[in-house]
């Protein structure tokens, strides 16, 4: 029976918010917003199809300021003019008890002057990312850093006013919050860089400013989450020891969960091949029940999600599988696991709300969507339009 799964049990946060189950849809870029960052009808259609089953649904990332935009088709929360669309988005996502969480960020050096319409991207220091065609960013001044922190606070206020149940700070996937923590992208010698403590400061100040907005505008059940990537392969770069020290500090901050961004939930260290303990278990030990954890990465079948919960992790996030099967939770609840779709046919794209921009983005990321017929899928890409486990 469906009730045998612990991931179907509700979870209550320390602030009193109860989430109906332990399944999360993580933030996944769909590149379908309007050019100016407004929510599109295509996005609303996608969310209407895919919401209602998971306990929490996290939006694709929204930029908190105009110069923080990271890619085309990215929705924005940088201005009040976006509020009508954001209100519709929150309302659409909050079906059947699903909690709607808005992920927010600044892309920093992971943007470029084309996306920013001629403006040079910025970062903690003028160090280019180690990726093809990366532009060297301009180093942020202290006043600009303070303004970006304020932008996160204003974005949180808009999320609250739009009706979202929470926000997730995107401190992962090499974007600006991670850039300040990383010794590769942060070579500063002021209070924002240098020591481990100083490299933590930007994120901690953002959390503080976000909490100010929550205290002022939200009720006491608004959720604040933080997403983090445990390691970098750059030299110098983020190593697990520093991350665990940072997580130890984060666990005492006014946040409600920690979301661990990895392509495989049980991944071990990228840098220390002799360490065979999954990173998520190291983080669990460090957090020591102070915060709930969300684990993501190649979780597809009910048994995959249950393995996460059975290991003492509080939430399991299903990414690519939620694209293929919007009724994953509902089918498990009804004992209809045999009818869950684990493959995708190009003929199903419209019924799944996957427009050509989203499909184009998935193709550019080489996302393995488990096509029913790979030749058919390639032909469809060529004819129609030309890891995704979270943006």
C-alpha positions in Angstrom: 0.0 0.0 0.0 1.1 3.6 -0.6 1.2 4.3 3.1 4.2 2.1 3.4 6.3 5.1 2.2 7.7 7.4 4.8 8.1 10.1 2.2 4.4 10.5 2.1 4.3 11.5 5.8 3.9 15.2 6.6 6.7 17.3 8.0 6.3 20.3 10.4 9.0 22.9 10.5 10.1 24.6 13.7 8.1 27.7 12.8 4.9 25.6 12.7 4.5 25.2 9.0 3.3 21.7 8.0 4.2 20.3 4.6 2.0 17.5 3.5 4.8 15.2 2.4 8.5 14.9 2.1 8.7 15.2 -1.7 10.2 18.4 -3.2 10.3 19.6 -6.8 13.7 21.4 -7.0 14.3 24.6 -8.9 14.8 23.7 -12.6 15.5 26.3 -15.2 12.9 26.4 -18.0 14.1 29.5 -19.8 10.5 30.4 -20.6 10.0 33.8 -19.0 9.4 36.9 -21.2 12.5 38.8 -22.4 12.0 41.4 -19.7 11.8 38.9 -16.9 8.0 38.8 -16.5 6.2 35.5 -15.9 4.9 34.1 -19.1 1.7 32.2 -19.9 3.8 29.2 -20.9 5.3 29.2 -17.4 1.9 29.3 -15.8 0.8 26.4 -17.9 3.8 24.3 -16.9 3.3 25.0 -13.2 -0.4 24.3 -13.4 0.3 20.9 -14.9 3.2 19.9 -12.6 2.0 21.2 -9.2 -0.3 19.7 -6.6 1.5 16.5 -5.6 4.8 17.5 -4.0 4.9 19.0 -0.5 7.0 21.8 -1.7 7.6 23.2 -5.3 10.6 25.5 -5.7 10.5 27.9 -8.7 13.2 28.3 -11.2 15.6 30.9 -9.9 14.6 34.6 -10.1 17.1 37.4 -10.2 16.9 40.0 -7.4 18.4 42.8 -9.5 18.7 43.7 -13.2 22.5 43.1 -13.3 22.1 39.8 -11.5 20.4 38.1 -14.5 22.1 34.9 -15.5 20.4 33.6 -18.7 17.8 34.4 -21.2 14.2 33.5 -20.3 14.9 34.0 -16.6 12.1 35.3 -14.5 12.8 38.4 -12.3 11.7 39.7 -8.9 13.8 42.9 -9.2 11.0 45.3 -9.7 7.4 45.9 -8.5 6.3 45.8 -12.2 6.7 42.0 -12.0 4.2 41.6 -9.2 1.1 40.8 -11.3 2.8 37.8 -12.8 4.4 36.7 -9.6 0.9 36.7 -7.9 -0.4 34.5 -10.6 2.6 32.2 -10.3 2.2 31.8 -6.5 -1.5 31.1 -6.9 -0.9 28.6 -9.7 1.7 26.7 -7.7 -0.3 26.5 -4.5 -2.7 23.7 -5.5 -3.8 20.8 -3.4 -1.7 22.0 -0.4 1.6 22.3 -2.2 3.8 25.0 -0.7 5.2 27.4 -3.3 8.8 28.5 -2.7 10.6 31.2 -4.7 14.3 30.7 -5.3 16.2 34.0 -5.6 19.8 34.8 -6.7 22.3 37.0 -8.3 24.3 35.3 -11.1 27.5 37.3 -10.6 30.3 36.2 -12.9 28.1 33.4 -14.4 26.4 35.9 -16.6 27.9 37.9 -19.6 27.6 41.3 -21.2 25.3 40.0 -23.9 22.7 38.7 -21.4 23.2 42.0 -19.4 22.7 44.1 -22.6 26.1 45.6 -22.6 26.8 45.7 -18.9 29.9 43.9 -17.6 29.1 41.1 -15.1 30.2 41.5 -11.5 31.6 39.3 -8.8 33.6 39.4 -5.5 36.8 39.8 -7.5 37.8 40.2 -11.1 38.5 36.5 -11.7 36.9 34.8 -14.7 35.1 31.5 -14.2 36.9 28.4 -15.6 34.5 27.8 -18.4 34.5 28.4 -22.1 34.1 32.1 -23.2 33.8 33.3 -19.6 34.1 37.1 -19.2 36.2 38.6 -16.5 33.8 40.3 -14.1 34.2 43.7 -12.5 34.9 43.6 -8.7 32.0 44.9 -6.7 32.5 47.9 -4.5 31.4 47.8 -0.8 28.4 50.0 -1.6 27.4 47.7 -4.4 27.6 44.7 -2.1 25.4 46.4 0.4 22.9 47.2 -2.4 22.8 43.6 -3.5 22.1 42.5 0.0 19.3 45.0 0.1 18.0 43.7 -3.2 17.7 40.2 -1.7 15.6 41.8 1.1 13.4 43.6 -1.3 12.9 40.4 -3.4 11.8 38.6 -0.2 9.3 41.3 0.5 7.9 40.9 -3.0 7.7 37.1 -2.6 5.7 37.5 0.6 3.4 40.1 -1.0 2.9 37.8 -4.0 1.6 35.0 -1.8 4.6 32.6 -1.8 5.0 30.3 1.2 8.7 30.9 1.3 12.0 31.8 -0.5 15.1 29.8 -1.1 18.5 31.6 -1.2 20.5 30.2 -4.1 24.0 29.9 -2.5 24.9 27.0 -4.9 25.8 26.2 -8.5 28.6 28.8 -8.7 26.4 31.9 -8.6 27.2 35.1 -6.6 26.5 33.9 -3.1 28.8 30.9 -3.7 31.3 33.2 -5.5 31.8 35.1 -2.3 32.4 31.9 -0.3 34.8 30.5 -2.9 38.5 31.2 -2.6 38.7 30.9 -6.4 36.3 33.8 -7.2 36.9 35.8 -4.0 40.4 37.2 -3.7 39.4 40.2 -1.7 41.4 41.4 1.3 38.6 43.5 3.0 35.9 42.3 5.4 34.2 40.4 2.5 37.1 38.1 1.7 40.3 36.4 2.7 39.5 34.4 5.8 36.8 31.7 5.9 34.9 33.9 8.3 35.0 36.8 5.9 34.0 34.7 3.0 30.9 33.6 4.9 29.9 37.2 5.6 28.0 37.9 2.3 25.6 35.0 2.8 25.1 35.7 6.5 24.3 39.3 5.8 21.8 38.3 3.1 20.1 35.9 5.6 20.0 38.7 8.2 18.4 41.1 5.7 15.9 38.5 4.4 14.8 37.8 8.0 14.2 41.5 8.4 11.7 41.4 5.5 10.1 38.2 6.9 9.7 39.8 10.4 8.1 42.9 8.8 5.9 41.5 6.1 5.3 37.8 6.7 3.4 35.7 9.2 5.4 33.4 11.4 5.1 30.5 9.0 7.0 31.9 6.1 9.8 29.4 5.1 13.4 30.5 4.3 15.7 27.9 2.8 19.3 27.9 1.7 20.8 25.9 -1.2 24.5 25.0 -1.1 27.0 23.2 -3.3 29.4 21.3 -1.2 32.6 21.4 -3.4 34.3 23.0 -6.3 37.0 21.4 -8.4 38.8 24.7 -9.1 42.2 25.3 -7.4 41.9 27.2 -5.2 38.3 26.3 -4.6 35.7 25.3 -2.1 36.7 22.1 -0.3 34.5 19.9 2.0 36.1 20.9 5.2 35.3 24.6 4.7 31.8 23.7 3.6 31.1 21.7 6.7 32.4 24.6 8.9 30.1 27.0 6.9 27.1 24.6 7.3 27.8 24.4 11.1 27.3 28.2 11.1 24.3 28.1 8.7 22.5 25.6 11.0 22.3 28.3 13.7 21.0 31.0 11.4 17.3 32.0 11.1 16.7 29.6 8.1 14.3 26.7 7.9 16.0 24.2 5.7 19.3 23.4 3.9 19.1 22.2 0.3 22.2 20.2 -0.8 22.7 20.7 -4.6 24.4 17.6 -6.2 23.8 15.7 -9.4 23.7 12.4 -7.4 22.2 12.2 -3.9 24.8 9.8 -2.6 27.8 11.5 -4.2 31.1 11.2 -2.4 33.9 13.8 -2.5 35.0 15.1 -5.9 38.4 16.0 -4.6 39.2 13.2 -2.1 38.7 10.0 -4.0 39.7 7.9 -0.9 36.7 9.2 1.0 33.8 6.9 0.4 31.3 8.4 2.8 28.4 10.2 1.0 28.6 13.9 1.4 24.9 14.1 2.5 25.7 11.9 5.5 28.6 14.1 6.5 26.3 17.2 6.3 23.6 15.4 8.3 26.1 14.7 11.1 27.3 18.3 11.1 23.8 19.7 11.1 22.8 17.3 14.0 19.1 17.9 13.7 19.3 21.7 13.9 17.8 22.0 10.4 15.9 19.7 8.0 17.8 18.7 4.8 16.7 18.4 1.2 18.6 15.9 -0.8 18.5 15.9 -4.6 20.2 14.1 -7.5 19.0 11.2 -9.7 16.1 10.4 -7.4 13.5 8.9 -9.8 11.6 5.9 -8.3 9.7 5.6 -5.0 12.5 3.4 -3.7 15.1 6.1 -4.4 13.1 8.6 -2.4 12.5 6.2 0.4 16.2 5.4 0.7 16.8 9.1 1.3 14.2 9.4 4.0 15.3 6.1 5.6 18.8 7.6 5.9 17.4 10.3 8.1 17.3 13.0 5.4 14.1 15.0 5.8 13.1 15.6 2.2 13.8 14.0 -1.2 13.7 16.2 -4.3 12.7 14.7 -7.7 14.0 16.9 -10.6 14.1 15.4 -14.1 11.6 12.7 -13.2 9.1 15.4 -12.2 9.3 16.8 -15.8 8.5 13.4 -17.2 5.8 12.5 -14.7 3.8 15.4 -13.1 1.6 13.0 -11.3 4.4 11.1 -9.6 3.2 11.7 -6.0 -0.5 11.2 -6.8 0.2 7.8 -8.5 2.3 6.6 -5.5 -0.5 7.7 -3.1 -3.1 5.8 -5.1 -0.9 2.7 -5.3 -0.5 3.1 -9.1 3.3 3.0 -9.2 3.2 0.7 -12.3 1.7 3.6 -14.3 4.5 6.1 -13.5 6.3 7.4 -16.6 10.1 7.1 -16.5 10.5 7.9 -20.1 9.6 10.9 -22.3 8.2 10.9 -25.8 8.4 14.0 -28.0 4.7 13.6 -28.7 4.0 14.3 -25.0 5.7 17.7 -24.8 2.7 19.8 -25.1 0.6 17.9 -22.6 3.5 18.2 -20.1 3.7 22.0 -20.7 7.2 21.8 -22.1 7.6 24.5 -24.7 10.4 24.8 -27.3 12.4 27.2 -25.1 12.4 24.8 -22.2 13.3 21.9 -24.5 16.0 23.9 -26.1 17.5 24.6 -22.7 17.4 20.9 -21.7 19.1 20.0 -25.0 21.8 22.6 -24.4 22.4 21.1 -20.9 22.6 17.6 -22.3 19.9 16.6 -19.8 19.1 12.9 -20.0 15.3 12.8 -20.0 15.2 9.1 -20.8 13.6 9.5 -24.3 11.5 6.6 -25.4 13.3 6.7 -28.8 16.6 8.6 -28.8 16.6 8.8 -32.6 13.1 10.2 -32.5 14.2 12.7 -29.8 17.2 13.8 -31.9 15.0 14.2 -35.0 12.6 16.3 -32.9 15.3 18.6 -31.7 16.6 19.1 -35.2 13.2 19.7 -36.7 11.4 21.6 -34.0 13.9 23.7 -32.1 17.3 23.2 -33.3 22.0 18.1 -15.4 19.2 19.3 -14.9 18.8 18.9 -11.2 18.2 22.5 -10.4 19.3 25.9 -11.7 
